[in-house]
Amino acid sequence: MNKKIIKFLVYFGRWQLSTLVMMPFMICLEQLGLNVSLNLIIAQCIGCLIFFPIDNLILNDKFRRSKISKIKNCILSYKLKSHKK
């Protein structure tokens, strides 16, 4: 699979995960009576603090290459084991 597509799919998954992670903050801020604009700004700042390290890992080529090679090695070793049976 194309590396750009894999990178996009990982980032897409992270983006979807951020919705679930940010929801409790948004609900709490809404209960405090903050208007939608201020609620969104504060929630986005919290999300930035949470997801900045994760985004760095996703966008870091060296990290991604090492993880992809580990995944490929696991798949290859599994295939080799299954063929020996």
Secondary structure as UniProt FT lines:
FT   HELIX           3..31
FT   TURN            32..33
FT   HELIX           36..59
FT   HELIX           61..84
//
